């Protein structure tokens, strides 16, 4: 698990705060004295895996917040870091500083922390379900536009792995590519003649006949799309280590263990990023 680039964090923070604050936090400006100070705690309201803590500090340090001349004096993260599991009631972070700064940044802090922690928590559930098999849980490109790096990082925090980040860093020949090229063999040969030598070639197949053609074409990875458990077991037997096998489609918490037990190497789960529920987290002032 590697952290996010500080420059990227700053870009997301600026975008989120600018969107939320607009011309100013009018409620806070009118109700909170300019020099008021406060202490606050960020608390988990349900069990889960925490992800996104770097954004907490970055948001409260941002010059976009109210009272830009002031800084939050301290953010303490007692025994909590990205990847830690928390229980309901656990303190995630303690904050002290100007009340206006904390109030204006509150929603962006919670939105990002809840979203990333929700993805990490759901990923950890999938990883745990297949822990007795060799299968790896990986994400997809089904992410929120503009937030892919953030969401894919949260997957790694939860113990999952990243599939290709975008269209330029991985070759995945899907059904429409095959249709346009004329066949799996033609598509793979075209890619092999033009792609960088070190880049793996993955082919999506929907039946065993296509699976056999992909093996014959020497694909590095074969994606078994919406195949039955019986078909996947047969595909594992046929491939006999000649390529990695990835299962995709109809993957959920009720099916993922049985899919992993077929012997596939990789299971891609779009739900990790497109359907993860946010973890319930609160920020409250304390006396």
N, C-alpha and C positions, 0 to 999 in steps of 0.2 A: 504494500500500500504506500503510495507516494502522495505527498501533499499537493495542494494547488498552488500555482504560481501567484505570488503576491500581486503582480500586475493584473492578472485575471480577476483576482478577488476585488481589487480596487475598481475595475470596470463594472463588475456586477453590483457592487455597493453603490457606486455613483448612479447607475441606471435605476436601481430599486428606490433609492432615496429621492432622486429627482422626480420619479413617477409618483411617489407617495406624498411628498411635501408640496409640490407645485410651487405656488407663490408664497407659501408659508403655513406653518401649523397654527392656524388662527385660534383654536381652542386653547392650546398651551400658552400662546402669547397673552391671551386675555385672562387666564386663570392662575398662572404660575408666576410669582415674582422672579425677576430676571436673575437675581443672585441666589435663589433658593437652592439648597443642596439636599440630596437624599441618598439613602441606601436602598438597594433592591436585590432581589434574588430571582434567578431563573430556576424554575422547579419542574421536574417531570411529574406529570399527572397520570402516567401509565408506564408500565415497563417497556423498555426498548433499548436500541443501540444508538448512541449519540454520534452525530456527524455534523460538521459545519461550524465548529467552535471558532475557527479563525475569522469567520465573518462577524462574530460578536464584537471582538476587539476592533476590527476594521470599521464597522458601522459607527460605533461610539467615538472613534477617533476622526471620523470624516468631517471635513470642513463644511460640508453641505448642511449639517445639523444647525439648529438654533444655537445661538451664543457661540459662534465659530472661534472666538478667541479663547474659549475655555476648553480644557481637556478633561475627560473622565480620569480621576486620579488613580483608580485601580480597578482591575477586573481580576478576581481570584477564581481559579477553577480547581477547587479542592478535590484531588484524586479523580478528576474527570478529564478524559481526553477523547478524541475521536476514536471510535471503536469500543469504548467502554460500555458495558451494560448497566443501566440504571433501573431502579424500581420506582413505583409511584411514591411521591413524596421526597425523593432524593433531590438535593440541591445540585444543580448543574454549574451555576456560576453566581458569584456575588459581585455586585456592581456598586460603586460609590462615585458620586460626582454631581454635576449640576442637574437639577430636576428636569429642566427643559430638554437637555441633551438626552437624558434617559427616556423621557416620554415621547419625544419626537422620533427616536430611533427604535422604539419598542416594537412596532408592528413589523418592520423590515427584519429585525432580529428574529422574531418569532416565525415569520413566514419562511425564512431560509432555514432556520434550525429545525422547524417542524417538518418541512419538506424533505430535507436531506436525511434527517433521523428516521423518517418514515420509510424511505427507500432502503436505508441501511438495515432497519429492523426487518422489513419484508425479505430482503436478500438473505439475512441470517437464518430466517425460518426455512427458506428453500435449501440453503447450504446444509442445515442440520438434517433435513429430511433425506438427503442423499449421502450423508457422511459415511455410511458403511459401504459405499460403492466407489468406483474410480471416477465417476462422472463429475465434471466441473459445471457449475452454474455460471452462465454468461449473460450479459445484457444484450440489447439490440439498439438500433437507431431510432426506436420509438420513444423519443424524448421531447421535452418541451423546447420549442424553437428558441435558440439563444442560450439555453441553460444546459446543453448536453454535457459539457465538461464537468459542471457541478454535479449533475445527476449520476454520471458514470463514476465519478470519484466516490460518491456515496455508496454505490454498488460494491466497490473494492473495500470500503470500510466495513461493510456487512459480510465480507468474506467471499464475495463473488469475483468474477473476472470480466474484463472488458472485451467485447467483440470489437470489430473495426470501429474506429471513431467516426470516420466519414468515408465518402466514396473514393478518396484518393489513397487511402492507406491499407486497402485490402481488396482482393478480387473475389467477388461472389457472383457466379453466373446463375441467374434465376430463370424462371420459366419464359419470361418475355425476351431475355437475351437469347435463350435457346431457340425460340421461335424465329427471331430475327436472323440468327446465324444459320438456321436450317437443321441443326442437330447438336447434341451435347459434344460429340467428337469434333465437329467443325468449330464450335465455340471455344473449346479448350485449346485446340491447335492454334486458333487465331490469337488467343491470349498468350500462349507460350511463345509465339513468334514475336510478340511485341512488348511483353511485360518484363520488368526487372527480374533478373535470374533468381534473386533471393525471395521474391514475393510468392507466397503460397496461393494455390488456385483452389477455390472452393466451388462446388457445383450443387445446386439444389435439385433433388429428384423427388418424385412422388410415387414411384413404384419400383419393384425389383428389376424390371427390365431396364429402366433408366439407370438404376444403381449399378448394374453390370456394365452398362456402357460407360459410365463415369470411371469405373475401375479400369476398364480397358484403355480409356483415354489418359490414364495416369493422373487423375485428380488427386490433390494432396488431402483435401477434406471433402466429405460428401455429407450434405445436409438432407436428412430424411424428413421430408415435409408432410406432416399430418398422416404418417403411417401408423398402422395398428401395431400393438405390442408384438404380435406374432411376426409381422413383416420386419420389424426392427430386429428381433432376435435372429431371423433368417439373414438379414443384411449383415449383422455382426459376424455370423458364421461364414458367409460368403467372402467378406472383405479380408478376413484372416490377417489383419494387421497391415494390409497394403495401403490403407488410408485411414485417417481419423474419421469418426462418424459423429455427426451432430444431429440431435433430435430437435425438431421445431414444430410448433403448432399444437394446440389443445393441451398446453402445459399449464397446470395449476397445482395447488398444494395437495389436491386429492389424487393427482395422476403422476406427479414427478418422481416419486419413489419407484413405482413400477416401471416407469420409463428408464430410470437409471439402472434398474436391475436387469434390463435387457443386455447390458454390456456396452452401451454407447459411451463415447469419450466426453462429449460436450452436450449440454442441454441449454438452449437459448430460451430466455423467458422475457417476453416483452412487458409483462405485467410489473416487473421490477421498477420500471420507470414510468409507464403510462397509467398504472392503476394502484400505485402504493398509497395507502391512506397516511395522512400526516400524523406524526406522533403528537399527542396532546401535551403541550408544554406551556407554562404560564410565566409571566414576569410580574412581580408585585413589589411595591414599596414596603419596606419594613421599618419599624421604629428603632 
